[in-house]
Amino acid sequence: MPAMLFYVVSVGVMHLNGFSVTQILRDPAQLSNTSSFWGFLSSIGNAAWVAAGSICFFATLLRHTAASGNRELLLWLGTLSLALGFDDFFMIHDRYVDQRICYGFYAVITMVLAARHLGRILRIEPFAFFAAAALLGGSILSDLIQYMVPVRYTITQLFEEGLKFCGIAMWMFFAARVALDGQPASNER
């Protein structure tokens, strides 16, 4: 029922806002008659953001999560993951909100998360958390200065997107490690 409601409301709202049914339902590659591989890595990155969020939210429902005390950390991680995925998918920081505002918001939330849960991060998987933060921060820095460096745009894009892709993967790994923390060994169940 929730899926059907989402489907009906989405089609209705978008149609009322001038989109044709074809524009709402078909894949962008079909609509533009382009390769299905356009934006391939971007799509995989979006899927990884959603996967990280899903891992976190699912893990909050598990018994061992309450025992480990990681529920709040997982909620923070999941919410931030989905916010970043939403931003990436709809290009919020490129089209609707100044990127410096978005980047600043994400940086503050990440610092609050790190400060509030530093002990857990250091116990569970510090390398993954800080590597993800460094890679994603490097991607943001690269994005902000790409027009100031005397390097072709293609090169800066390869660098920026590579940092982002690896950062998302490391973030998803960290989310999985937090989700598994406190999980009893299979022979203990």
N, CA, C and O atoms as a DFTB+ gen file, in Angstrom:
756 C
 N C O
     1  1       0.809      -1.208       0.000
     2  2       0.000       0.000       0.000
     3  2       0.855       1.276       0.000
     4  3       0.567       2.197      -0.765
     5  1       1.914       1.352       0.853
     6  2       2.724       2.571       0.816
     7  2       3.351       2.819      -0.560
     8  3       3.430       3.958      -1.019
     9  1       3.797       1.737      -1.213
    10  2       4.403       1.900      -2.541
    11  2       3.376       2.401      -3.547
    12  3       3.670       3.288      -4.348
    13  1       2.174       1.838      -3.507
    14  2       1.126       2.269      -4.433
    15  2       0.726       3.721      -4.169
    16  3       0.524       4.490      -5.109
    17  1       0.613       4.093      -2.902
    18  2       0.291       5.468      -2.552
    19  2       1.380       6.420      -3.052
    20  3       1.076       7.463      -3.630
    21  1       2.640       6.063      -2.830
    22  2       3.754       6.892      -3.310
    23  2       3.690       7.040      -4.826
    24  3       3.866       8.138      -5.356
    25  1       3.438       5.932      -5.522
    26  2       3.363       5.926      -6.981
    27  2       2.250       6.861      -7.474
    28  3       2.480       7.713      -8.332
    29  1       1.054       6.693      -6.927
    30  2      -0.099       7.485      -7.364
    31  2       0.114       8.969      -7.060
    32  3      -0.123       9.819      -7.918
    33  1       0.557       9.279      -5.848
    34  2       0.784      10.680      -5.478
    35  2       1.880      11.299      -6.350
    36  3       1.744      12.434      -6.808
    37  1       2.963      10.556      -6.578
    38  2       4.062      11.084      -7.401
    39  2       3.601      11.385      -8.817
    40  3       3.858      12.468      -9.342
    41  1       2.924      10.433      -9.430
    42  2       2.431      10.654     -10.793
    43  2       1.469      11.842     -10.811
    44  3       1.560      12.705     -11.684
    45  1       0.552      11.885      -9.852
    46  2      -0.427      12.975      -9.814
    47  2       0.210      14.341      -9.635
    48  3      -0.092      15.273     -10.381
    49  1       1.084      14.465      -8.654
    50  2       1.719      15.760      -8.373
    51  2       2.587      16.207      -9.554
    52  3       2.539      17.368      -9.961
    53  1       3.368      15.290     -10.093
    54  2       4.238      15.666     -11.213
    55  2       3.417      16.006     -12.461
    56  3       3.765      16.928     -13.199
    57  1       2.339      15.271     -12.694
    58  2       1.488      15.558     -13.855
    59  2       0.822      16.934     -13.705
    60  3       0.719      17.687     -14.673
    61  1       0.375      17.250     -12.497
    62  2      -0.209      18.566     -12.243
    63  2       0.809      19.690     -12.430
    64  3       0.434      20.838     -12.670
    65  1       2.096      19.360     -12.320
    66  2       3.152      20.355     -12.501
    67  2       3.712      20.370     -13.920
    68  3       4.789      20.918     -14.156
    69  1       2.989      19.774     -14.862
    70  2       3.349      19.916     -16.267
    71  2       4.154      18.792     -16.889
    72  3       4.507      18.873     -18.065
    73  1       4.454      17.747     -16.135
    74  2       5.205      16.630     -16.702
    75  2       4.247      15.653     -17.370
    76  3       3.172      15.366     -16.843
    77  1       4.641      15.144     -18.530
    78  2       3.824      14.123     -19.190
    79  2       4.018      12.789     -18.466
    80  3       4.996      12.596     -17.744
    81  1       3.079      11.882     -18.672
    82  2       3.187      10.569     -18.052
    83  2       4.473       9.883     -18.519
    84  3       5.144       9.219     -17.729
    85  1       4.812      10.039     -19.785
    86  2       6.049       9.456     -20.318
    87  2       7.271      10.032     -19.605
    88  3       8.187       9.288     -19.258
    89  1       7.295      11.338     -19.385
    90  2       8.433      11.962     -18.699
    91  2       8.551      11.481     -17.262
    92  3       9.656      11.383     -16.728
    93  1       7.437      11.183     -16.640
    94  2       7.442      10.742     -15.248
    95  2       7.914       9.300     -15.127
    96  3       8.645       8.959     -14.197
    97  1       7.503       8.463     -16.054
    98  2       7.710       7.024     -15.911
    99  2       8.956       6.474     -16.576
   100  3       9.506       5.476     -16.113
   101  1       9.411       7.093     -17.641
   102  2      10.511       6.511     -18.399
   103  2      11.858       6.960     -17.858
   104  3      11.979       8.029     -17.259
   105  1      12.848       6.145     -18.075
   106  2      14.209       6.428     -17.678
   107  2      14.763       7.585     -18.512
   108  3      14.429       7.699     -19.692
   109  1      15.605       8.446     -17.923
   110  2      16.171       9.560     -18.690
   111  2      16.896       9.117     -19.970
   112  3      16.848       9.823     -20.977
   113  1      17.559       7.972     -19.941
   114  2      18.256       7.495     -21.147
   115  2      17.256       7.170     -22.252
   116  3      17.542       7.398     -23.427
   117  1      16.096       6.644     -21.894
   118  2      15.057       6.378     -22.887
   119  2      14.502       7.676     -23.445
   120  3      14.306       7.802     -24.653
   121  1      14.250       8.636     -22.576
   122  2      13.668       9.902     -23.006
   123  2      14.603      10.688     -23.919
   124  3      14.156      11.338     -24.864
   125  1      15.883      10.629     -23.637
   126  2      16.850      11.403     -24.422
   127  2      17.498      10.577     -25.518
   128  3      18.351      11.073     -26.254
   129  1      17.092       9.310     -25.629
   130  2      17.636       8.407     -26.646
   131  2      19.161       8.373     -26.597
   132  3      19.842       8.487     -27.616
   133  1      19.677       8.211     -25.365
   134  2      21.125       8.148     -25.171
   135  2      21.485       6.794     -24.558
   136  3      20.613       5.978     -24.257
   137  1      22.744       6.584     -24.388
   138  2      23.235       5.338     -23.812
   139  2      22.760       5.176     -22.364
   140  3      22.689       6.149     -21.613
   141  1      22.445       3.965     -21.994
   142  2      22.056       3.671     -20.613
   143  2      23.237       3.812     -19.654
   144  3      23.055       3.820     -18.437
   145  1      24.441       3.923     -20.204
   146  2      25.635       4.028     -19.368
   147  2      26.019       5.472     -19.050
   148  3      26.976       5.705     -18.311
   149  1      25.286       6.442     -19.597
   150  2      25.568       7.830     -19.239
   151  2      25.315       8.001     -17.749
   152  3      24.255       7.624     -17.249
   153  1      26.264       8.557     -17.052
   154  2      26.135       8.764     -15.615
   155  2      26.236       7.485     -14.807
   156  3      25.765       7.424     -13.671
   157  1      26.851       6.461     -15.388
   158  2      26.944       5.148     -14.749
   159  2      27.505       5.239     -13.329
   160  3      26.879       4.750     -12.388
   161  1      28.665       5.852     -13.165
   162  2      29.293       5.912     -11.840
   163  2      28.491       6.784     -10.880
   164  3      28.442       6.513      -9.681
   165  1      27.867       7.822     -11.406
   166  2      27.012       8.653     -10.566
   167  2      25.831       7.840     -10.047
   168  3      25.456       7.957      -8.880
   169  1      25.249       7.024     -10.909
   170  2      24.121       6.176     -10.494
   171  2      24.552       5.153      -9.450
   172  3      23.830       4.903      -8.484
   173  1      25.723       4.564      -9.642
   174  2      26.233       3.603      -8.660
   175  2      26.486       4.310      -7.328
   176  3      26.188       3.763      -6.266
   177  1      27.029       5.514      -7.383
   178  2      27.252       6.296      -6.162
   179  2      25.945       6.577      -5.431
   180  3      25.874       6.453      -4.208
   181  1      24.907       6.958      -6.184
   182  2      23.599       7.193      -5.564
   183  2      23.064       5.922      -4.913
   184  3      22.524       5.959      -3.807
   185  1      23.219       4.804      -5.604
   186  2      22.761       3.533      -5.045
   187  2      23.523       3.211      -3.757
   188  3      22.945       2.664      -2.818
   189  1      24.806       3.544      -3.707
   190  2      25.600       3.286      -2.502
   191  2      25.155       4.175      -1.339
   192  3      25.124       3.720      -0.196
   193  1      24.809       5.440      -1.615
   194  2      24.277       6.305      -0.550
   195  2      23.006       5.690       0.023
   196  3      22.844       5.605       1.240
   197  1      22.106       5.263      -0.858
   198  2      20.843       4.675      -0.416
   199  2      21.106       3.366       0.332
   200  3      20.460       3.084       1.341
   201  1      22.048       2.575      -0.162
   202  2      22.384       1.318       0.513
   203  2      22.911       1.594       1.922
   204  3      22.528       0.912       2.872
   205  1      23.775       2.576       2.056
   206  2      24.313       2.919       3.379
   207  2      23.190       3.335       4.326
   208  3      23.140       2.896       5.475
   209  1      22.290       4.184       3.833
   210  2      21.158       4.593       4.657
   211  2      20.272       3.421       5.028
   212  3      19.824       3.310       6.170
   213  1      20.021       2.552       4.073
   214  2      19.172       1.383       4.320
   215  2      19.804       0.447       5.345
   216  3      19.123      -0.055       6.238
   217  1      21.089       0.220       5.213
   218  2      21.807      -0.620       6.182
   219  2      21.630      -0.050       7.588
   220  3      21.317      -0.776       8.531
   221  1      21.833       1.244       7.710
   222  2      21.742       1.885       9.025
   223  2      20.341       1.782       9.611
   224  3      20.177       1.395      10.768
   225  1      19.332       2.128       8.818
   226  2      17.971       2.112       9.343
   227  2      17.503       0.695       9.653
   228  3      16.809       0.476      10.646
   229  1      17.874      -0.262       8.817
   230  2      17.515      -1.647       9.105
   231  2      18.179      -2.112      10.400
   232  3      17.554      -2.778      11.226
   233  1      19.434      -1.759      10.562
   234  2      20.170      -2.214      11.758
   235  2      19.575      -1.656      13.041
   236  3      19.709      -2.278      14.094
   237  1      18.917      -0.493      12.984
   238  2      18.304       0.046      14.212
   239  2      17.181      -0.848      14.720
   240  3      16.780      -0.737      15.879
   241  1      16.670      -1.729      13.871
   242  2      15.581      -2.623      14.261
   243  2      16.070      -3.915      14.901
   244  3      15.277      -4.665      15.471
   245  1      17.363      -4.179      14.812
   246  2      17.908      -5.453      15.289
   247  2      18.180      -5.417      16.790
   248  3      18.528      -4.376      17.347
   249  1      18.016      -6.558      17.424
   250  2      18.200      -6.680      18.871
   251  2      19.600      -6.283      19.319
   252  3      19.760      -5.579      20.316
   253  1      20.613      -6.731      18.585
   254  2      21.983      -6.467      19.039
   255  2      22.328      -4.976      18.978
   256  3      23.246      -4.527      19.664
   257  1      21.604      -4.213      18.167
   258  2      21.882      -2.772      18.066
   259  2      21.554      -2.073      19.374
   260  3      22.318      -1.228      19.839
   261  1      20.424      -2.420      19.968
   262  2      20.055      -1.813      21.249
   263  2      21.081      -2.173      22.320
   264  3      21.469      -1.335      23.133
   265  1      21.510      -3.423      22.306
   266  2      22.491      -3.869      23.299
   267  2      23.836      -3.174      23.111
   268  3      24.522      -2.885      24.092
   269  1      24.220      -2.904      21.870
   270  2      25.519      -2.271      21.611
   271  2      25.478      -0.766      21.855
   272  3      26.525      -0.133      21.992
   273  1      24.284      -0.191      21.912
   274  2      24.166       1.257      22.115
   275  2      24.430       2.072      20.867
   276  3      24.680       3.274      20.958
   277  1      24.380       1.440      19.697
   278  2      24.709       2.139      18.454
   279  2      23.498       2.712      17.717
   280  3      23.646       3.256      16.622
   281  1      22.321       2.600      18.292
   282  2      21.109       3.031      17.578
   283  2      21.189       4.503      17.151
   284  3      20.901       4.817      15.996
   285  1      21.567       5.396      18.042
   286  2      21.625       6.821      17.691
   287  2      22.665       7.076      16.596
   288  3      22.409       7.847      15.671
   289  1      23.815       6.448      16.689
   290  2      24.851       6.600      15.666
   291  2      24.320       6.123      14.316
   292  3      24.532       6.777      13.295
   293  1      23.636       4.992      14.313
   294  2      23.070       4.473      13.063
   295  2      22.014       5.417      12.494
   296  3      21.935       5.592      11.278
   297  1      21.205       6.023      13.353
   298  2      20.199       6.977      12.869
   299  2      20.864       8.205      12.245
   300  3      20.425       8.688      11.201
   301  1      21.925       8.710      12.886
   302  2      22.669       9.841      12.328
   303  2      23.272       9.460      10.974
   304  3      23.126      10.185       9.989
   305  1      23.947       8.317      10.944
   306  2      24.590       7.862       9.707
   307  2      23.564       7.646       8.598
   308  3      23.776       8.057       7.457
   309  1      22.464       7.007       8.938
   310  2      21.429       6.735       7.940
   311  2      20.806       8.009       7.400
   312  3      20.608       8.147       6.192
   313  1      20.499       8.931       8.287
   314  2      19.894      10.192       7.860
   315  2      20.849      10.985       6.980
   316  3      20.451      11.505       5.938
   317  1      22.100      11.077       7.392
   318  2      23.087      11.802       6.588
   319  2      23.308      11.110       5.243
   320  3      23.440      11.779       4.219
   321  1      23.349       9.784       5.239
   322  2      23.534       9.044       3.986
   323  2      22.405       9.341       3.010
   324  3      22.652       9.614       1.836
   325  1      21.170       9.287       3.490
   326  2      20.036       9.547       2.601
   327  2      19.976      11.006       2.167
   328  3      19.586      11.297       1.036
   329  1      20.354      11.925       3.047
   330  2      20.396      13.341       2.659
   331  2      21.428      13.558       1.551
   332  3      21.165      14.268       0.581
   333  1      22.592      12.948       1.701
   334  2      23.629      13.077       0.676
   335  2      23.196      12.409      -0.633
   336  3      23.459      12.931      -1.717
   337  1      22.538      11.265      -0.527
   338  2      22.024      10.606      -1.721
   339  2      20.950      11.426      -2.411
   340  3      20.932      11.526      -3.638
   341  1      20.053      12.014      -1.627
   342  2      19.005      12.882      -2.173
   343  2      19.628      14.071      -2.888
   344  3      19.232      14.410      -4.003
   345  1      20.600      14.700      -2.247
   346  2      21.307      15.828      -2.847
   347  2      21.978      15.404      -4.152
   348  3      21.855      16.084      -5.170
   349  1      22.681      14.288      -4.114
   350  2      23.384      13.794      -5.296
   351  2      22.414      13.462      -6.431
   352  3      22.665      13.808      -7.585
   353  1      21.311      12.793      -6.104
   354  2      20.359      12.356      -7.123
   355  2      19.663      13.538      -7.792
   356  3      19.530      13.576      -9.015
   357  1      19.223      14.494      -6.990
   358  2      18.487      15.639      -7.529
   359  2      19.378      16.849      -7.798
   360  3      18.892      17.905      -8.205
   361  1      20.685      16.695      -7.570
   362  2      21.672      17.751      -7.799
   363  2      21.294      19.049      -7.066
   364  3      21.378      20.143      -7.624
   365  1      20.882      18.895      -5.816
   366  2      20.451      20.028      -5.002
   367  2      21.557      21.071      -4.911
   368  3      21.301      22.258      -5.113
   369  1      22.793      20.643      -4.606
   370  2      23.889      21.602      -4.429
   371  2      24.369      22.190      -5.751
   372  3      25.124      23.162      -5.752
   373  1      23.948      21.622      -6.864
   374  2      24.321      22.172      -8.177
   375  2      23.257      23.101      -8.754
   376  3      23.575      24.009      -9.523
   377  1      21.996      22.876      -8.385
   378  2      20.914      23.598      -9.055
   379  2      20.037      24.452      -8.156
   380  3      19.494      25.457      -8.613
   381  1      19.880      24.078      -6.877
   382  2      18.844      24.726      -6.072
   383  2      19.361      25.498      -4.865
   384  3      18.841      26.565      -4.538
   385  1      20.377      24.965      -4.208
   386  2      20.922      25.603      -3.010
   387  2      22.416      25.804      -3.240
   388  3      23.096      24.904      -3.732
   389  1      22.922      26.970      -2.889
   390  2      24.348      27.244      -3.070
   391  2      25.168      26.103      -2.473
   392  3      24.948      25.686      -1.336
   393  1      26.111      25.613      -3.260
   394  2      26.885      24.453      -2.820
   395  2      27.647      24.702      -1.528
   396  3      27.835      23.775      -0.739
   397  1      28.084      25.921      -1.296
   398  2      28.810      26.201      -0.054
   399  2      27.915      26.023       1.164
   400  3      28.381      25.601       2.222
   401  1      26.626      26.345       1.018
   402  2      25.683      26.137       2.118
   403  2      25.502      24.639       2.359
   404  3      25.560      24.179       3.499
   405  1      25.285      23.887       1.296
   406  2      25.116      22.429       1.434
   407  2      26.366      21.797       2.027
   408  3      26.285      21.022       2.980
   409  1      27.523      22.129       1.462
   410  2      28.767      21.534       1.942
   411  2      29.024      21.900       3.405
   412  3      29.460      21.060       4.192
   413  1      28.756      23.133       3.758
   414  2      28.928      23.560       5.146
   415  2      28.013      22.798       6.084
   416  3      28.428      22.384       7.166
   417  1      26.765      22.613       5.668
   418  2      25.802      21.858       6.462
   419  2      26.283      20.426       6.673
   420  3      26.258      19.919       7.795
   421  1      26.722      19.772       5.596
   422  2      27.204      18.389       5.707
   423  2      28.443      18.298       6.600
   424  3      28.589      17.353       7.375
   425  1      29.323      19.277       6.485
   426  2      30.534      19.277       7.311
   427  2      30.175      19.420       8.792
   428  3      30.724      18.713       9.637
   429  1      29.256      20.335       9.102
   430  2      28.859      20.542      10.499
   431  2      28.199      19.282      11.056
   432  3      28.518      18.851      12.164
   433  1      27.286      18.693      10.295
   434  2      26.611      17.473      10.761
   435  2      27.619      16.351      10.987
   436  3      27.528      15.620      11.973
   437  1      28.581      16.216      10.073
   438  2      29.595      15.163      10.221
   439  2      30.463      15.414      11.450
   440  3      30.806      14.477      12.171
   441  1      30.816      16.670      11.689
   442  2      31.620      16.976      12.879
   443  2      30.841      16.729      14.166
   444  3      31.401      16.232      15.143
   445  1      29.555      17.072      14.172
   446  2      28.719      16.803      15.344
   447  2      28.623      15.295      15.566
   448  3      28.762      14.816      16.691
   449  1      28.386      14.554      14.488
   450  2      28.316      13.090      14.563
   451  2      29.620      12.532      15.137
   452  3      29.604      11.688      16.033
   453  1      30.751      13.017      14.608
   454  2      32.056      12.527      15.068
   455  2      32.297      12.888      16.535
   456  3      32.785      12.062      17.306
   457  1      31.960      14.105      16.915
   458  2      32.185      14.523      18.302
   459  2      31.284      13.746      19.257
   460  3      31.719      13.312      20.324
   461  1      30.049      13.579      18.869
   462  2      29.068      12.910      19.745
   463  2      29.350      11.412      19.892
   464  3      29.052      10.822      20.931
   465  1      29.923      10.799      18.853
   466  2      30.115       9.344      18.850
   467  2      31.573       8.944      18.632
   468  3      31.852       7.850      18.139
   469  1      32.503       9.829      18.998
   470  2      33.914       9.561      18.744
   471  2      34.378       8.249      19.374
   472  3      35.097       7.483      18.734
   473  1      33.985       7.984      20.597
   474  2      34.393       6.742      21.262
   475  2      33.952       5.514      20.485
   476  3      34.726       4.570      20.325
   477  1      32.728       5.515      20.007
   478  2      32.213       4.386      19.231
   479  2      32.947       4.269      17.893
   480  3      33.314       3.173      17.469
   481  1      33.155       5.412      17.234
   482  2      33.850       5.416      15.941
   483  2      35.255       4.833      16.116
   484  3      35.692       3.999      15.324
   485  1      35.955       5.281      17.162
   486  2      37.318       4.800      17.403
   487  2      37.345       3.316      17.753
   488  3      38.309       2.623      17.425
   489  1      36.314       2.825      18.407
   490  2      36.246       1.415      18.781
   491  2      35.844       0.532      17.597
   492  3      36.368      -0.572      17.445
   493  1      34.934       1.002      16.770
   494  2      34.359       0.152      15.720
   495  2      35.227       0.123      14.467
   496  3      35.656      -0.948      14.036
   497  1      35.489       1.284      13.879
   498  2      36.209       1.313      12.593
   499  2      36.704       2.729      12.296
   500  3      36.179       3.390      11.400
   501  1      37.704       3.198      13.035
   502  2      38.148       4.579      12.856
   503  2      38.712       4.859      11.466
   504  3      38.463       5.922      10.899
   505  1      39.473       3.911      10.914
   506  2      40.071       4.168       9.603
   507  2      39.001       4.446       8.557
   508  3      39.113       5.401       7.788
   509  1      37.964       3.616       8.525
   510  2      36.919       3.781       7.510
   511  2      36.203       5.119       7.665
   512  3      35.952       5.810       6.677
   513  1      35.873       5.485       8.901
   514  2      35.162       6.753       9.102
   515  2      36.013       7.939       8.657
   516  3      35.551       8.794       7.901
   517  1      37.250       7.985       9.127
   518  2      38.092       9.137       8.811
   519  2      38.557       9.131       7.353
   520  3      38.753      10.193       6.763
   521  1      38.734       7.955       6.775
   522  2      39.063       7.881       5.344
   523  2      37.888       8.373       4.510
   524  3      38.081       9.111       3.543
   525  1      36.671       7.971       4.874
   526  2      35.480       8.440       4.155
   527  2      35.371       9.960       4.259
   528  3      35.122      10.640       3.264
   529  1      35.557      10.483       5.464
   530  2      35.481      11.930       5.660
   531  2      36.549      12.657       4.848
   532  3      36.274      13.696       4.246
   533  1      37.773      12.110       4.830
   534  2      38.863      12.745       4.071
   535  2      38.591      12.686       2.567
   536  3      38.780      13.676       1.860
   537  1      38.151      11.532       2.084
   538  2      37.873      11.405       0.644
   539  2      36.730      12.316       0.220
   540  3      36.835      13.011      -0.790
   541  1      35.637      12.321       0.984
   542  2      34.496      13.178       0.636
   543  2      34.854      14.649       0.800
   544  3      34.438      15.485      -0.003
   545  1      35.625      14.970       1.841
   546  2      36.090      16.349       2.008
   547  2      36.998      16.779       0.868
   548  3      36.915      17.912       0.394
   549  1      37.871      15.868       0.425
   550  2      38.733      16.166      -0.719
   551  2      37.934      16.388      -1.985
   552  3      38.287      17.240      -2.801
   553  1      36.866      15.635      -2.158
   554  2      35.985      15.820      -3.312
   555  2      35.329      17.194      -3.275
   556  3      35.252      17.887      -4.289
   557  1      34.859      17.579      -2.089
   558  2      34.226      18.896      -1.940
   559  2      35.237      20.006      -2.204
   560  3      34.937      20.963      -2.918
   561  1      36.419      19.883      -1.638
   562  2      37.460      20.892      -1.862
   563  2      37.799      20.993      -3.341
   564  3      37.926      22.091      -3.882
   565  1      37.945      19.860      -3.985
   566  2      38.236      19.837      -5.413
   567  2      37.128      20.521      -6.207
   568  3      37.401      21.263      -7.150
   569  1      35.879      20.271      -5.824
   570  2      34.741      20.895      -6.498
   571  2      34.768      22.409      -6.333
   572  3      34.470      23.151      -7.269
   573  1      35.124      22.857      -5.143
   574  2      35.123      24.295      -4.874
   575  2      36.256      25.043      -5.582
   576  3      36.101      26.219      -5.911
   577  1      37.388      24.381      -5.820
   578  2      38.533      25.081      -6.411
   579  2      38.807      24.698      -7.861
   580  3      39.777      25.180      -8.445
   581  1      37.975      23.841      -8.455
   582  2      38.283      23.307      -9.780
   583  2      38.456      24.383     -10.850
   584  3      39.197      24.175     -11.810
   585  1      37.799      25.507     -10.706
   586  2      37.934      26.555     -11.724
   587  2      39.107      27.491     -11.432
   588  3      39.416      28.376     -12.231
   589  1      39.755      27.292     -10.292
   590  2      40.885      28.135      -9.926
   591  2      42.230      27.492     -10.226
   592  3      43.257      28.172     -10.223
   593  1      42.233      26.197     -10.484
   594  2      43.497      25.506     -10.738
   595  2      43.751      25.424     -12.239
   596  3      42.816      25.261     -13.023
   597  1      45.015      25.537     -12.637
   598  2      45.334      25.538     -14.071
   599  2      45.397      24.119     -14.665
   600  3      46.406      23.714     -15.241
   601  1      44.305      23.390     -14.509
   602  2      44.214      22.017     -15.000
   603  2      42.908      21.904     -15.784
   604  3      41.907      22.531     -15.436
   605  1      42.929      21.105     -16.833
   606  2      41.706      20.929     -17.628
   607  2      40.562      20.446     -16.762
   608  3      40.765      19.687     -15.815
   609  1      39.358      20.888     -17.090
   610  2      38.162      20.533     -16.337
   611  2      37.980      19.014     -16.263
   612  3      37.594      18.491     -15.218
   613  1      38.251      18.312     -17.348
   614  2      38.098      16.853     -17.362
   615  2      38.964      16.205     -16.289
   616  3      38.529      15.264     -15.625
   617  1      40.176      16.698     -16.117
   618  2      41.089      16.130     -15.116
   619  2      40.563      16.398     -13.710
   620  3      40.555      15.500     -12.867
   621  1      40.122      17.633     -13.454
   622  2      39.609      17.930     -12.116
   623  2      38.339      17.132     -11.831
   624  3      38.106      16.722     -10.694
   625  1      37.512      16.910     -12.862
   626  2      36.296      16.114     -12.679
   627  2      36.636      14.664     -12.353
   628  3      36.032      14.064     -11.464
   629  1      37.603      14.103     -13.073
   630  2      38.027      12.731     -12.784
   631  2      38.511      12.612     -11.343
   632  3      38.177      11.655     -10.643
   633  1      39.289      13.579     -10.913
   634  2      39.831      13.582      -9.555
   635  2      38.708      13.739      -8.531
   636  3      38.609      12.961      -7.582
   637  1      37.860      14.755      -8.733
   638  2      36.770      15.031      -7.786
   639  2      35.811      13.851      -7.676
   640  3      35.481      13.416      -6.572
   641  1      35.369      13.340      -8.803
   642  2      34.397      12.244      -8.789
   643  2      35.016      10.944      -8.274
   644  3      34.328      10.136      -7.649
   645  1      36.306      10.739      -8.531
   646  2      36.990       9.561      -7.995
   647  2      37.060       9.600      -6.481
   648  3      36.817       8.596      -5.813
   649  1      37.397      10.776      -5.937
   650  2      37.409      10.932      -4.480
   651  2      36.024      10.688      -3.904
   652  3      35.875      10.005      -2.891
   653  1      35.012      11.249      -4.553
   654  2      33.643      11.094      -4.059
   655  2      33.209       9.629      -4.101
   656  3      32.648       9.116      -3.132
   657  1      33.467       8.965      -5.214
   658  2      33.055       7.569      -5.362
   659  2      33.714       6.692      -4.293
   660  3      33.048       5.877      -3.655
   661  1      35.010       6.863      -4.106
   662  2      35.727       6.076      -3.090
   663  2      35.265       6.452      -1.685
   664  3      35.184       5.594      -0.805
   665  1      34.963       7.726      -1.473
   666  2      34.452       8.172      -0.178
   667  2      33.096       7.574       0.140
   668  3      32.840       7.180       1.277
   669  1      32.225       7.505      -0.859
   670  2      30.905       6.898      -0.652
   671  2      31.067       5.419      -0.314
   672  3      30.410       4.910       0.594
   673  1      31.935       4.736      -1.040
   674  2      32.154       3.306      -0.780
   675  2      32.684       3.095       0.639
   676  3      32.253       2.174       1.333
   677  1      33.606       3.936       1.065
   678  2      34.167       3.808       2.413
   679  2      33.099       4.136       3.462
   680  3      33.050       3.506       4.519
   681  1      32.252       5.115       3.172
   682  2      31.157       5.477       4.078
   683  2      30.194       4.297       4.236
   684  3      29.755       3.988       5.343
   685  1      29.874       3.648       3.121
   686  2      28.976       2.498       3.167
   687  2      29.621       1.362       3.969
   688  3      28.942       0.677       4.734
   689  1      30.917       1.166       3.796
   690  2      31.629       0.149       4.570
   691  2      31.549       0.467       6.061
   692  3      31.294      -0.418       6.878
   693  1      31.769       1.734       6.410
   694  2      31.685       2.129       7.818
   695  2      30.279       1.875       8.365
   696  3      30.129       1.374       9.479
   697  1      29.255       2.218       7.588
   698  2      27.874       1.991       8.020
   699  2      27.639       0.507       8.294
   700  3      27.000       0.141       9.280
   701  1      28.162      -0.337       7.414
   702  2      27.998      -1.785       7.597
   703  2      28.717      -2.264       8.856
   704  3      28.201      -3.111       9.585
   705  1      29.899      -1.726       9.108
   706  2      30.650      -2.128      10.307
   707  2      29.899      -1.719      11.577
   708  3      29.855      -2.479      12.544
   709  1      29.309      -0.517      11.574
   710  2      28.539      -0.088      12.745
   711  2      27.312      -0.986      12.905
   712  3      26.954      -1.372      14.018
   713  1      26.677      -1.312      11.786
   714  2      25.487      -2.171      11.835
   715  2      25.817      -3.551      12.395
   716  3      24.988      -4.160      13.071
   717  1      26.993      -4.037      12.124
   718  2      27.394      -5.366      12.604
   719  2      27.954      -5.354      14.020
   720  3      28.055      -6.408      14.649
   721  1      28.317      -4.192      14.530
   722  2      28.921      -4.113      15.849
   723  2      27.975      -4.673      16.912
   724  3      26.807      -4.292      16.986
   725  1      28.490      -5.560      17.710
   726  2      27.696      -6.159      18.760
   727  2      26.922      -7.392      18.300
   728  3      26.269      -8.053      19.107
   729  1      26.993      -7.700      17.015
   730  2      26.319      -8.878      16.473
   731  2      26.961     -10.125      17.067
   732  3      28.181     -10.281      17.001
   733  1      26.169     -11.000      17.638
   734  2      26.778     -12.225      18.185
   735  2      27.349     -13.083      17.073
   736  3      26.826     -13.097      15.959
   737  1      28.421     -13.797      17.376
   738  2      29.003     -14.705      16.403
   739  2      27.966     -15.775      16.058
   740  3      27.087     -16.075      16.866
   741  1      28.067     -16.341      14.871
   742  2      27.047     -17.296      14.420
   743  2      26.929     -18.505      15.343
   744  3      25.856     -19.101      15.434
   745  1      28.003     -18.877      16.025
   746  2      27.922     -20.020      16.928
   747  2      27.344     -19.644      18.293
   748  3      27.111     -20.521      19.125
   749  1      27.107     -18.338      18.535
   750  2      26.549     -17.881      19.808
   751  2      25.029     -17.711      19.739
   752  3      24.393     -17.463      20.763
   753  1      24.452     -17.838      18.569
   754  2      23.014     -17.586      18.411
   755  2      22.192     -18.737      18.876
   756  3      20.964     -18.684      18.811
